[in-house]
């Protein structure tokens, strides 16, 4: 069943990349374009664990770095999404968390990805980084991520449970 989980992760990441690059820019929202790929990586990290979250972040980041409008440093997005996917997997260990906490995790991790991208991009002199835009991008990316996470995380969780159902819980000593 590992191949089915991998196929689901690939399908979700490719869909998120396509939507982020083709449909979301045409919404003309103020500030940044919503970062659907980061929210998808966070959702897959929450349900799959740290290793799967990091692997998904690497694949999604490399895909974003290699597609047509890529004009920055190769591997920068992959580096940031590996870290974000790993930390999402660490936070996802608690299966009984509230939906509000899950949305808060997504907002916090997206804000961390925006700041990490700006800091690392500034260190390697990425031409896309302008420090006067970072506060506005941080605010809008976080707000868009909170909104998207309310829909993406439950959808990814439901799909993941259909592909990889949780083990049944048995209570010892009860008949």
N, C-alpha and C positions, 0 to 999 in steps of 0.2 A: 504493500500500500504506500510505500515511500514515493514511488513514481507518481501516484495520484496526487499526493500533497505537493510534490514539486511542480507538476503540471498546473495545479490550481494556483500556486504562487506565481508561476510564470505568466499565466493568463491574467491574473489580477494586476501584476506589475506592468505588463504590456498595455493593458487597457487603461491603466492610470496614466502611463506616459503618453499614449495617444490622445486621451482626453485633455491632459494638461497642455499639450502642445498645439492641439487643433481647435478644441471647443472653448476652453476656459478663457483664452485671451480675447475672444469675441464678446465676452460679457461686459467688457469695459468697466470693471469694478475699480473703485478708487484704491490707490496704493499698489500693492503687489498682485500678481496673478495667484490665485489660490494654489497651494502646493499639495495637490492630490497625491503625488508620488510619495512624499514624506509621510502623509497620513496613512497611506496604504502600507508602507514599510513599518510604521508604528503598529498598525493593526495586526500585521502578520507576525511581528515580534511579540506582541502581547499574547497571541494564541499559540505561537510556535516555539517560544523560548529564545534564549540569547543566541544560540548558534544559528538557528534558522533565521532569526531577525537580522543578524550580521550578514549572513549569506544573501538574504534577500536585499539588504541595503547595498551590498557590493554589486549585485547584478543590476539593480535599478539605477544606481549611481553611474555605473559604466554605460548603461544604455542611454541615460540622459547626457552623459559626456560625449557620446559618439553620434547622436542624431544630428540632423541638419543644422539647427540654429546654434550648435555648440561653438562658442567663440572664446572660451576661457581656458584655464589650465586643465589639461587632461588628467582626470583622476581626482580632482578636488571634490566634486559632488559625490563620487564613490566613497572617498575617505569619510566625509561627513555622514553619509547615510549608513556606513558600516557601524560607526559609533552610535548613531541614533537607534538603529535596529537592535544592536546589542543591549543598550540600556532599556529599550522597550521590552525586550525579552526578560531582563532582570525584574522589571516592574510587573510583568505579566504572570508571575508565579502564583499570585493569589487569584483563584478562580471565583471567589465569592465577593469580589469588589463591586461597589455600586456603579451604576452607569455614570453618575456625576464625577466620580473619581477617575473613571476611564477617560472621560472627555477632558478632565483637568490634566491627566497624564499626557494626552495628545497635544494639548495646548502648550504645556511646559516643554515637552520634547521638541515641538516645532519651533518654539522660541529659542531653545538651545541650538537647534540646527541652523537657524538664521544667524545667531551670534557666532557660532563656530565657523560657518561659511564665511562670514565677514572677517573674522580674525585671521583664519588661515589664508583666505584670499588676499588680505592685506599684507601678510607676511611674504607671500610668494609673488606679490605685485600683479594680481589678477586685474585686468583692465575693467572688469565689470563692477568692481568695488569702489563706491564713492561714499565716504563716511557721512556726508550730510544726509543721505537717504536712508541710512541704517535705522534710525529710530522709527520713522514712518513705516518702513518695511517690516520691522519687528512687530509693531502694533497690528498692522493689517494681516500679516501672515498668521499671527497668533489667533486673531479673531476668526479668520477664515478657517483655520485648522479646527478650532473648537466647533464651529458650525458643521464642517465636513465630518468630523469625528463622530458626531451624533448619529450619522447615517452610515458611514463607512465601517466603523468598528463593529457594530452589531451585524452588518451584512457579511463582513469577512468572518466573524465568529460563527455565524450560522452555517456558512459554506464550509468552513474548516471542520465543524462538528459533524457535518454530513459525510465528509471524506475521512475524517479520523475521529470516530465517536469515542467519548471518554469511557474509561473502564468502569464497570459497575461497582458501586460501593456496597460492601457487605459489613454488617455489624456483627462483631464477634460476641457470642454469648446469647444471641436472640434466635428464636426459632419461629 
